[in-house]
Amino acid sequence: MFSLNLSTLAIGLGLLHAVPNIYGALKPAGFAAAARKFPRYTPIGYALMLAATAWFVYYVSLETVSDFAHMKRFLYVFFAAVGIGAAIFVRDFLPVRGLACILLLLAKLVTDSARMVETDWRLVLVTWAYVWVFVGMWFTISPWRLRDIIDWSTASEQRTRLLCGLRAAFGLFVAVLGFTVFK
């Protein structure tokens, strides 16, 4: 099991979530234009899918179940081929699929890290991780839904500002938990 200090993880995730949304609240037109390009911007899709593949293969390397020990090399090759093959042959909405894989892996990291903390505030991150699991599975099977959500959420500057402001506030809340409660 690989885990990080929950304080560090909360600060990093909170700021990573807050910073682009602060930009979106301040400059909704620029944020909306960039967000609308994301679902079909293949270069970022390659990066996300290859990062998810490497991360997953790393998790396979940490697996200690003896039933799989003799198959590890085969599994490394198989999962690397699946990830690279997806990046090459399934380019339609590749960024969304790559993001979905990253969200699933990130959810595992968060839940593993939250096990080490005694406070009930860890449930904020655990709940967020379970939302990522649901969203990751949903976007994997129907990636066009993210495009539709982005189109809806950026339909007007007021809506973009409001939603970005709410997401930025949540990200800052998570970061504050990291700086205070999870120390």
Contacts in CASP RR format, 6 or more apart in sequence:
PFRMAT RR
TARGET T0000
AUTHOR 0000-0000-0000
METHOD contacts of the structure
MODEL  1
MFSLNLSTLAIGLGLLHAVPNIYGALKPAGFAAAARKFPRYTPIGYALML
AATAWFVYYVSLETVSDFAHMKRFLYVFFAAVGIGAAIFVRDFLPVRGLA
CILLLLAKLVTDSARMVETDWRLVLVTWAYVWVFVGMWFTISPWRLRDII
DWSTASEQRTRLLCGLRAAFGLFVAVLGFTVFK
1 62 0 8 1.000
1 112 0 8 1.000
2 58 0 8 1.000
2 59 0 8 1.000
2 62 0 8 1.000
2 109 0 8 1.000
2 112 0 8 1.000
3 109 0 8 1.000
3 112 0 8 1.000
3 113 0 8 1.000
3 115 0 8 1.000
3 116 0 8 1.000
4 109 0 8 1.000
4 113 0 8 1.000
5 113 0 8 1.000
5 182 0 8 1.000
6 113 0 8 1.000
6 114 0 8 1.000
6 116 0 8 1.000
6 117 0 8 1.000
6 122 0 8 1.000
6 125 0 8 1.000
6 178 0 8 1.000
6 182 0 8 1.000
7 178 0 8 1.000
7 179 0 8 1.000
7 182 0 8 1.000
7 183 0 8 1.000
8 178 0 8 1.000
9 109 0 8 1.000
9 110 0 8 1.000
9 113 0 8 1.000
9 125 0 8 1.000
10 125 0 8 1.000
10 174 0 8 1.000
10 175 0 8 1.000
10 177 0 8 1.000
10 178 0 8 1.000
10 182 0 8 1.000
11 175 0 8 1.000
11 178 0 8 1.000
11 179 0 8 1.000
12 175 0 8 1.000
13 106 0 8 1.000
13 110 0 8 1.000
13 125 0 8 1.000
13 171 0 8 1.000
13 174 0 8 1.000
13 175 0 8 1.000
14 171 0 8 1.000
14 172 0 8 1.000
14 174 0 8 1.000
14 175 0 8 1.000
15 171 0 8 1.000
15 175 0 8 1.000
17 167 0 8 1.000
17 168 0 8 1.000
17 170 0 8 1.000
17 171 0 8 1.000
17 174 0 8 1.000
18 167 0 8 1.000
18 168 0 8 1.000
18 169 0 8 1.000
18 170 0 8 1.000
18 171 0 8 1.000
18 172 0 8 1.000
18 175 0 8 1.000
20 31 0 8 1.000
21 164 0 8 1.000
21 165 0 8 1.000
21 167 0 8 1.000
21 168 0 8 1.000
21 171 0 8 1.000
22 164 0 8 1.000
22 165 0 8 1.000
22 168 0 8 1.000
23 31 0 8 1.000
23 164 0 8 1.000
24 30 0 8 1.000
24 31 0 8 1.000
24 32 0 8 1.000
24 160 0 8 1.000
24 161 0 8 1.000
24 164 0 8 1.000
24 165 0 8 1.000
24 168 0 8 1.000
25 161 0 8 1.000
25 164 0 8 1.000
25 165 0 8 1.000
25 168 0 8 1.000
28 154 0 8 1.000
28 157 0 8 1.000
28 160 0 8 1.000
28 161 0 8 1.000
28 164 0 8 1.000
29 157 0 8 1.000
31 154 0 8 1.000
31 160 0 8 1.000
31 164 0 8 1.000
32 154 0 8 1.000
32 157 0 8 1.000
32 160 0 8 1.000
35 150 0 8 1.000
35 153 0 8 1.000
35 154 0 8 1.000
36 150 0 8 1.000
36 151 0 8 1.000
36 154 0 8 1.000
38 44 0 8 1.000
38 95 0 8 1.000
38 96 0 8 1.000
38 146 0 8 1.000
38 150 0 8 1.000
39 93 0 8 1.000
39 95 0 8 1.000
39 96 0 8 1.000
39 143 0 8 1.000
39 144 0 8 1.000
39 146 0 8 1.000
39 147 0 8 1.000
39 150 0 8 1.000
40 92 0 8 1.000
40 93 0 8 1.000
40 95 0 8 1.000
40 147 0 8 1.000
41 95 0 8 1.000
42 91 0 8 1.000
42 94 0 8 1.000
42 95 0 8 1.000
44 95 0 8 1.000
45 87 0 8 1.000
45 94 0 8 1.000
45 95 0 8 1.000
45 97 0 8 1.000
45 98 0 8 1.000
46 87 0 8 1.000
46 94 0 8 1.000
48 94 0 8 1.000
48 95 0 8 1.000
48 98 0 8 1.000
48 99 0 8 1.000
48 101 0 8 1.000
48 102 0 8 1.000
49 83 0 8 1.000
49 86 0 8 1.000
49 87 0 8 1.000
49 94 0 8 1.000
49 97 0 8 1.000
49 98 0 8 1.000
49 101 0 8 1.000
50 83 0 8 1.000
50 84 0 8 1.000
50 87 0 8 1.000
51 102 0 8 1.000
52 83 0 8 1.000
52 98 0 8 1.000
52 101 0 8 1.000
52 102 0 8 1.000
52 105 0 8 1.000
53 79 0 8 1.000
53 80 0 8 1.000
53 82 0 8 1.000
53 83 0 8 1.000
53 84 0 8 1.000
53 87 0 8 1.000
53 101 0 8 1.000
55 102 0 8 1.000
55 105 0 8 1.000
56 79 0 8 1.000
56 101 0 8 1.000
56 105 0 8 1.000
57 76 0 8 1.000
57 79 0 8 1.000
57 80 0 8 1.000
59 105 0 8 1.000
59 108 0 8 1.000
60 72 0 8 1.000
60 75 0 8 1.000
60 76 0 8 1.000
60 79 0 8 1.000
61 72 0 8 1.000
61 76 0 8 1.000
63 72 0 8 1.000
68 75 0 8 1.000
86 94 0 8 1.000
86 97 0 8 1.000
87 94 0 8 1.000
90 97 0 8 1.000
92 143 0 8 1.000
93 143 0 8 1.000
93 144 0 8 1.000
93 146 0 8 1.000
93 147 0 8 1.000
96 139 0 8 1.000
96 143 0 8 1.000
96 144 0 8 1.000
96 146 0 8 1.000
96 147 0 8 1.000
97 139 0 8 1.000
97 140 0 8 1.000
97 143 0 8 1.000
99 136 0 8 1.000
99 139 0 8 1.000
99 146 0 8 1.000
100 135 0 8 1.000
100 136 0 8 1.000
100 137 0 8 1.000
100 138 0 8 1.000
100 139 0 8 1.000
100 140 0 8 1.000
100 143 0 8 1.000
101 136 0 8 1.000
101 140 0 8 1.000
103 132 0 8 1.000
103 133 0 8 1.000
103 135 0 8 1.000
103 136 0 8 1.000
103 139 0 8 1.000
104 132 0 8 1.000
104 133 0 8 1.000
104 136 0 8 1.000
104 137 0 8 1.000
106 129 0 8 1.000
106 132 0 8 1.000
107 129 0 8 1.000
107 130 0 8 1.000
107 132 0 8 1.000
107 133 0 8 1.000
108 129 0 8 1.000
110 125 0 8 1.000
110 126 0 8 1.000
110 128 0 8 1.000
110 129 0 8 1.000
110 132 0 8 1.000
111 126 0 8 1.000
111 129 0 8 1.000
114 122 0 8 1.000
114 123 0 8 1.000
114 125 0 8 1.000
114 126 0 8 1.000
114 129 0 8 1.000
117 182 0 8 1.000
119 181 0 8 1.000
119 182 0 8 1.000
121 177 0 8 1.000
121 181 0 8 1.000
121 182 0 8 1.000
122 182 0 8 1.000
124 173 0 8 1.000
124 174 0 8 1.000
124 177 0 8 1.000
125 174 0 8 1.000
125 177 0 8 1.000
128 174 0 8 1.000
138 145 0 8 1.000
139 145 0 8 1.000
139 146 0 8 1.000
153 159 0 8 1.000
153 160 0 8 1.000
153 163 0 8 1.000
154 160 0 8 1.000
END
